[in-house]
Amino acid sequence: SKVDVAKIVKHNSSRTPMELRNFAIILLLLGLGLRSSEVRNLELNDVDWHSGSILLRAGKVHRERRVPLPEDVGSAIVEYLRYGRPNSDVQKIFIAHSAPFLAFKNSSAIWHITRKLLKTAKINCPSGGAHILRHTAASLMVNHGASFKEVADVLGHRRLHTTAVYAKLDVLSLSAVAMPWSGSSTNE
């Protein structure tokens, strides 16, 4: 929910190097609905600062896609790169904060970071990992006026049915804009 998102952001906007990294990760998950593996695999040259977009390499969906980079997410990444990321030749954006400063071995590191941040924000989630933020991102996009097609493109879904599962709709908001039925109630 919106309250939960505000709690997550409020409790995770600290300033230590690791907290800068974790905050940028959370904003990528919430702002773009990325998969843990997509966040883990982001490389320094995948961000196109001039066009304001991120290249997501072929992964689960077996095709590359380019997604818009919201300003707040871009700012968090920049802050992490400038003030939080250890010096390293590793091309992955997000790396471990203990020597030898390598890329995460697998996507479960993103899950663990997310789980810890949700717990810090006192948000109880049964699944408690990054995937719940993907669902939240999809719902927020739809509830803020994005079409299912737009959300599907950002999430990398090929079928709108998959997106519908992710985007739990705000039925009250939809009923306020729904067109009244103008058809006949008789069977023809």
MARFI-310752 format. One record per residue: residue in three letters; y, z, x of N, C-alpha, C in turn. Coordinates in steps of 0.2 Angstrom, whole numbers, plus 5000, padded with zeros to 4 digits. Each point is the difference from the previous one (the first is absolute). Layout:
<pts>
ALAYZXYZXYZX/...
</pts>
This chain:
<pts>
SER499450005004500650004996500650005004/LYS500649994997500650005004500250065003/VAL499850064997500150075003499650005006/ASP499449985000499550015005500349965006/VAL500249944999500349965005500650035004/ALA500450034995500650045003499850065004/LYS499550034998499750065004499749975007/ILE499749955000499749975006500549985005/VAL500549974997500649985005500450065002/LYS500150054996500450065002499650045005/HIS499450014999499650045005499849965006/ASN500149945001499849965006500549965003/SER500650025000500649975003500250045006/SER499650035004500250045006500149965006/ARG500150035006500349965005499650005007/THR499450045000499650005006499749935001/PRO499949985006499749935001499449984995/MET499550055000499549994995500250004993/GLU500450044998500350004993500449934999/LEU500349975005500349944999499549944998/ARG499550015004499449954999499750014993/ASN499950064999499650014993500549984994/PHE500650015001500549994994500049925000/ALA500049965005500049935000499449974996/ILE499450045002499449984997500050014993/ILE500250064998500050024993500549954996/LEU500649985003500449954996499749935000/LEU499649985005499649944999499550004994/LEU499750055000499550014995500350004993/LEU500550044999500350014994500549944998/GLY500349975005500549954998499749934999/LEU499449995004499749935000499350014997/GLY499750064999499350004998499549975005/LEU500250015006499549975005499450045001/ARG499449975002499450035001500150045007/SER499550055001500050045006499949955006/SER499649964999499849955005500649955002/GLU500449994995500649955001500550045004/VAL500150074998500550045004499750015007/ARG499450015001499750015007500149945004/ASN499949944997500049945004500749975001/LEU500550034997500749975002500150005007/GLU500349945002500249995007500750005001/LEU500350015005500750005001500349934998/ASN499749955002500249934998499949984993/ASP499750044996499849984993500750014996/VAL500450045002500750014996500549955002/ASP500249964995500549955001500750044998/TRP500450025004500650044999500549954997/HIS500049945002500549954997499949994993/SER499449984998499849994993499950064996/GLY499950065003499950064996499349994997/SER499549995004499349994997499550035006/ILE499450014997499450025004499449954999/LEU499749985006499449965000499450044999/LEU499650004995499450035000499449965001/ARG499750015006499549965002499450004996/ALA499649955000499449994996499550065001/GLY499850034994499650065000499550004995/LYS500150044995499650014994500049934996/VAL500649984999500149944996499949935004/HIS499850015006499949945005500549955000/ARG500650024999500649955001500650045002/GLU500449975004500650035001500550004995/ARG500550044999500550004996500750035003/ARG500549984997500750035002500350044994/VAL500250065001500250044995500850025002/PRO500450014995500750025002500050075003/LEU500550025004500050065003500650044997/PRO499950054996500650034997500450045005/GLU500650004999500550035005499850075002/ASP499850054995499850065002499450015004/VAL499549954999499450005004500249975007/GLY500449955000500249975007500350055004/SER500550044997500450055003499550065003/ALA499550024996499550055003499649975006/ILE499849944999499649975006500549995006/VAL500649984999500550005006500150075003/GLU500150054996500150065003499450035004/TYR499449984997499450025004499949965006/LEU500249945000499949965006500550025005/ARG500650024998500550025005499950075003/TYR499950054995500050075002499350045000/GLY499549964997499450044999499449975004/ARG500049945001499449965002499950015008/PRO499550035002499950015008500049935003/ASN500250005006500049945004499349985001/SER499949944998499349975001500049925000/ASP499549975003499949935000499649984994/VAL499850044996499649994994500549964995/GLN499749954997500449964996500050024992/LYS499650054999500050034993500650044999/ILE500350004994500650044999499850075000/PHE499550024997499950074999499450025005/ILE500150055004499650025005499950075000/ALA499550035004499950075001500550035004/HIS500250064998500550045004499850045005/SER499449995003499750045006499849945005/ALA500050025006499849955005499349984999/PRO499849945001500449955003500449954995/PHE500250034995500449964995499749934998/LEU499450014997499749944998500049994992/ALA499849944998500049984993499550054997/PHE500150014993499550044996499349965001/LYS499550045001499349975000499849964994/ASN500250034994499849974994500550034994/SER499949974994500550014995500050074997/SER499550045002499950074997500650045003/ALA500349985005500650045003500550004995/ILE500149944997500650004995499850044994/TRP499350004998499850044994500250085002/HIS499850025006500150075002500850025000/ILE500449955003500750015000500250014992/THR499849964996500250004993499850064997/ARG499450025001499750064997500450065002/LYS500250015006500450055003500750004996/LEU500349955000500749994997500050024993/LEU499549984996499950014993499950084999/LYS499650035004499950075000500650045002/THR500449985005500750035002500449994994/ALA500049954996500549994994499750044994/LYS499450035001499750044994499849954995/ILE499849945001499849964995499250005000/ASN499750024995499350004999499749934998/CYS499649965004499749944998499350015002/PRO499649984995499250005001499849965006/SER500349945000499849955006500450025006/GLY500750024999500450025005500149965006/GLY499949945000500149965006500549944999/ALA500049965004500549945000500049964994/HIS499449994997499849964995500450024993/ILE500150064999500350034994500849975001/LEU500350005006500649975000500149934999/ARG499549965001499949934998500149994992/HIS499650054997500050004993500750024997/THR500350055003500750024999500549945001/ALA500049975005500449955002500049944995/ALA499449984998499949954995500350024993/SER499950064998500250034994500850005000/LEU500350025005500750005001500349935000/MET499749955003500349945000500049974993/VAL499450014996500049974993500550044996/ASN500050065000500550044996500749995002/HIS500249975006500649985001500249934999/GLY499549974997500249934997499749945004/ALA499650025005499649945004499449984995/SER499949935000499549974996499350025004/PHE499549994996499350015003499949955005/LYS500349945000499949955005500350025006/GLU500650035000500450025006499650065003/VAL499850054996499650055003499449985003/ALA499649954997499449985003500149965006/ASP500649975001500249975006500150055006/VAL500450054998500150055005499450045002/LEU499550014995499450045002499549965003/GLY500149934999499549965003499449984995/HIS500150014994499449994995500049934998/ARG499449974999500049934998499950004992/ARG499850054997500050014993500450054997/LEU500349984994500550054997499650064997/HIS499449994998499650054997500050065005/THR499949985007499950055005500750045000/THR500649975000500650035000500150044994/ALA499749984994500150044994499750075001/VAL499450005004499750075001500450045004/TYR500349975005500550045004500650034997/ALA500349954996500650024997499950034993/LYS499950075000500050034994500750004997/LEU500049964994500649994997500350064996/ASP500750005000500450054997500049974992/VAL499550024996500049974993500650014996/LEU500350065001500650024996500649955002/SER500149985007500549965002499849934997/LEU499449985000499849934998500150004992/SER499950054997500149994992500750004998/ALA500450025005500849994998500249935001/VAL499649965004500349935001499549954996/ALA499550034997499549954997500349974994/MET499849944999500249964994499650024994/PRO500450014994499650024994499649944998/TRP499450014997499649954997500349974994/SER500149935001500349964995499549964995/GLY499450015002499549964997499750034993/SER499749964997499750024993499450055001/SER500050054996499450055000499449974997/THR500049944997499549984996499549965005/ASN499449994998499549965004500149934998/GLU500049965004500149924999499449975002/
</pts>
